[in-house]
Amino acid sequence: MWSGWSPSRERVSRGGSPVKRDQSLYDELHHSAAVVGLNTTAQIEASILGKPVYTFSAGEDAPGQEGTLHFYHLLEEHGGVVTFAETLDEHVAQLERGVSGDYDREAIRHFCESFVRPHGLDRPVAPILAREVVALGRSDVRRPVSRALASVPEGTTRLSSRG
């Protein structure tokens, strides 16, 4: 759906790949005033860089929304930083405020410190992750998947059913 779209204004950027795993994703996010993210990777990366993040329900065109458990934790209504719009008009209004600088920078930082980087924004993640993977491998404790599913906030099984 998005592959045929091109920005009508020079100040809008659309990445060439839905999932970028190289320096260009960082560069695009770093130089943006606000981010429209359809997948959680871009949303989290943008929040780490202190950018306001906006989204809307894209249904089947963005399975990373409804199909990803942590997407709901990223929404403002659940303590996250992603501003969700029910309609395109609402989305455009939210985006206009974000581009103009009208967003809560402290809330973004707090989210990153508590959800994304709880061991500190200034600490490299790879050594922490490696230590936890080794510890888990040595552990006899095995958590069933159902416990992970229990952490999804109530009433968030589908975006279209939000009240």
Number of C-alpha atoms within 10 A of each C-alpha: 6 11 10 5 8 10 9 8 7 6 8 9 14 13 13 11 10 13 11 13 10 8 8 12 17 16 10 14 22 17 10 17 16 23 23 19 20 22 18 18 14 20 23 23 19 26 25 19 16 21 27 27 29 22 23 20 18 13 15 10 11 16 13 17 23 20 14 12 18 16 22 24 19 23 17 16 12 14 16 21 28 28 20 20 17 13 10 12 10 13 17 14 11 19 24 13 13 20 15 10 14 12 17 13 15 10 17 23 19 16 21 22 16 14 14 17 17 12 13 12 14 8 11 11 12 9 10 11 11 11 11 12 12 10 11 12 11 9 9 8 8 8 8 8 8 8 9 10 11 9 11 16 13 8 10 17 14 12 17 11 8 9 6
